[in-house]
């Protein structure tokens, strides 16, 4: 389960986040590119909190993350 106190660098504030357990598989970036991006440490981060039209892809990213590094604190 993702830890809100261990967010990856560059993540914007808000309910959704990626933590440092990210393995850089890019699944979330490929699924919801409007929300996720990769940082210089090859870890995903939330570049923009999801708009209503992005919520389904964000949810799919969370459920598909192989290490459960995506969290929703909302």
N, C-alpha and C positions, 0 to 999 in steps of 0.2 A: 504494500500500500504506500502511495506517495506521501512524502513528509513535507508539509507546507513550510517548515523551518529550514529546509535544505533545497530551496529553489535553485535552478541553474542560472548562471549569469545571463544577463540581458532580458530576463522575463519581466514583462510589464506587470504592474500591480493588478490585482483582481482575483476573482474566484478561481479561475483555472490557472494551473501551473504545471511545470515539469520539474522533477527533483533530480538530484545528482546520481540517482541509480540508473539514469538513462544510459543505454548502451550505444546510442547513435545509429540505430537501425533505419532511421528515416521513415518508418511506417507512418507516423503521425504527419510528417511533412508532406508525404505523398497523398495521404487521405484528406487532410484539411490544410492545404497550403496557405489559405487566407488567415489561419490562426497560428500555425507552427512554423518555425524556421530552425536552422542549425547555427550554433555559435562556433567560435574559433577553437573550442575544445572538443568539437565533434559531438556535442550534446544538443538535443532539441531544447527549445524554449518557446514560450508563448510570446509571439511578437505583437498580437492584438487579441484582446478578449473577444470571444465569439459574439457576433451579431445574431439575432434570432435565426436568420437563414443559414448560419454556420453551425448551429447546435447539433444537428444530426451527424454531420461529419466529425465534429469534436467528440461526441459520444462514442461513435464507432472507433475513433482513435484511442480513447480511454479503454474501451473494452478489448481492443486488439493489442494493446501494448504488452510485449512479452515479459516485461519486468515490472509492470504496474507503476510506471514512473509518472503518469499523468494523474493529477488530482483536481478535484472540484471542491473548493471550500465554501461553496455558496449555498 
